C-alpha cells in the first residue's frame, strides 16, 4: 500500500511527489504517456531544442517555485534574467511601457486612446484597492467607448495572452492580480502609511503597466538556462528513493469505499493508497469516479479552456530582427507572442543558428489557424522563409483551466476528504509553471491542516 498515489506526471504532479517524498511518504506516480513533465519539457528537433511552448518563469524571486526549490530541490537549475517585453510594429520593436508616464507617450497607440486607457486603469486599481470584486467584470466593460480598432486589438491581445480568452471574457481581476500588477505596486510596499496617502501615491505613481503581462521588479522573471528540461531534470534528480514513477500507465478509475478514496485501478492492476492526488485535468474527474456531488459535477463542467499553437522556427543564422532577450507581441491581424529562446543559451540551437517560437491562440480549426499564422509571420517578416531550415508545430492546452469570467477554478480540496487536485486548474494566480507551483504550495498547506503531513517543511 502506498501513502499517496499521484495521477499524472506533469510538473505539478512531479513537484507534489517531490514534496511528499521529502516528507517521508511512499509515493507512486502514474503517467498515461511514455514521458514525464507535461508542458514543462524540451526535446530535440533537427538539432534544435524546442520547449513545449514559449515560457517565462514568473515570481522567481520569492514566489511558489522558489519556495519549492529552496525547500525540496537537491539541484537548483540556473536561470537567466528574462529580459524585456516588446511590441512588434511595422517599424520594429518597442518596449512595453513600465509606468503610466511611459504609457502616455507610447505612440504605438493613438494619443487620445492612451489617455483614456490610463484613466480606466487608474479607476480599476482604485476600485480594487477599496475591495470591490472585479472577478466578474470584463476588461472590455471597463474600457472607454469609441477607442480605435488598433487599441481594442492591443487590449484584446494582452487579454488573450493573460487568460487565453478575449477581453470580453477576461476579468479585470485577472489583469490586476493574475499578473500581480497590484501586488507589486506601492500599495503593498508599506504597512504604516495612511490609506489616503497610499491611494494618492497609487494613482499618481503606478509602478508598471508592463506588469499587466509580466512580473518585473520584486517578483523577478527568468528563463532556465538550457530550456525547460533544466527544471524538469532538477525535479527528477531531486526525487528521493521512496518516489516511484510508472509511465505508459493509464488510470481508468479512482476507487472509493464508503465515501472515501481508497486506491486507483489501471488496465493491469489496482493500487491501494491513503491519498490520491489528481494532477490531470480536473474536468476529467467525472470519468474516473462516481461519488462526486451533483453541484461539484456542475462546477467542473464550467471549467473553461483555451488551445494554443506554437510554431517553432529553426533559422540558419541569427537575425537582427530577433537580437534581444525577452519576447515580443504582435497585436494586429493574427496576434502572436514570440520568443527567441536560443538567445538565452548557446546549447538550444546549433552554433550560429537561432530558434524562435511563435505562439498563437487557436480559435478556429487548426488547419485554418496555421494558414492565418503563416500569413502573419510572412507579413511581419517577408524574408524569413529563406532562413528557415526547421519547422515544428505544437498544439496544446497551455493551462488546464482558463481564468475567464464564467469559468470555474476548483480548490485543491475536493468533496472527497482524501482526494486532492493540483495543477493549473487548481490555482488562479500567475501563469504556467508558476501557477502549477501555487497549487502545490496549497496542497502542502491543506494536507498539513488535514493531518496527513507533519509541520516542518514550508
Phi, psi and omega in degrees: 000138179263151174290323181209142172242131180250123180268110180105133182245038167288185186295325180291321176295318180291320177296322177296316179298319179298311182297312181295322178298319179289340173275004176091008180277144172276116191238136172243128177251126181245123184237128185287332181272181181269005180219165180246165176109335181057231181282354174264079189205157173222148176208161189267131174231108178052041176090353178255135179265101182269141170275168172277079184085152175295142181225146165235128180272111186265167176055034189283337184290312181215027181269192188293322179294320177299318179298316180293319179297313182296328186270324192238339185282137169274335181230121181262124178293155176275139181239150177244138178308134188297323182104219190237147171269133182239160166252129177273128177238168177301338181266358182128197183261148177227135177298140172292133186303148182259356175202173184295326179300316178292324181297322180298331179261011182280085191282012169297330178250154179301145185301316181300319180295320181298319180295317181292323178294322178299317179295319180295320179294317178299318179297316180297318178296321180296315178299317180295322179301324181267016171082015178287129180287118180247014184289339179250011179258122184284152174302318183300319183293341180267354182281146171298152177276163177068029170284161179286158177301323181300318181289318176300319179297320179297310181296319180298320179297315179299318179298315180300319183279348172273323188232349187081003182232165182288171179295340177280343179250347180269133183274156173300323178303318180298319181293317185280321186253324180299331177259006179061027179298311182291315187296330179277356188275174183299337181301335185247018184260357177208150180253345188264343185288136180302149184299324180296318179293321179298315181297317179298317179295322180298316185287324185271341185216058178296136197276358176167108175289341177299335180286000169295335178230012182204174179232054178297175177075233190302318182264083189298149173250151180203172175234136181290127179300125182095356177101177184298335180298339178294320176292313180301314181296324179296320177295312183297319181288343181266351182294131177284171185292342181275011173248125180243135179241131175237121177266174183052036181229104183268126173280123180257342177213142165262121189273142179230157177214114179056044175083005179240144173290135181231356180167190176221160175233149175239185178298331189259324186200174177246153181230131177271146180201160175276327186223141170241132176243117183263116180249008172278198179288122177300331179299339181273354183306319181300338178283336188265338179206159188253353191266021182272137179299152183300321181296321179292320177300319178298316180295319178300326177293343179273355179300125183262146181224159176224153177246151177228158175234128175250130173251111178268129178243119172269117186259145185288344177208168179277117185269145180295334179297336181243033181272067179200162168252139185126215180207168182229154176239129169253125190244007179258154184050242179272105185291150174218163167239122184239149184211118176276084191290339179291348177288345180273334187205135183288347183273351185283326178235154175303155185306131178082356182251177187217144178239124181233133176252130176249119181256131179233146172279134180266113179249338186239200175294151181299321180300313180294322180294324176298315180299313180294323179298315180293326175301318179292312181302316180290329177291317183283322182234080186301332185260007189293332186303323184287351179256353185278123174239354175214132175231130182220133182251143171226129173242118187223167164260098190297328175224144189289342176215126175282140179273084182245168186300314185261004181279178183228134175243109182288158175284164174298319175285143175249173177298339175269125193304320185253027172242124182237160175243146168221157178129184183281009169248008178240014177205146182249350188273140179063206187215158169058227184299322178296319178297319176298319180295324175303317182295325180290321175300317178297321179300312181299317179299313182295319181292329174293314180297328182273000175086010180272342177232144174281159174291165181142259180299139182051000000 
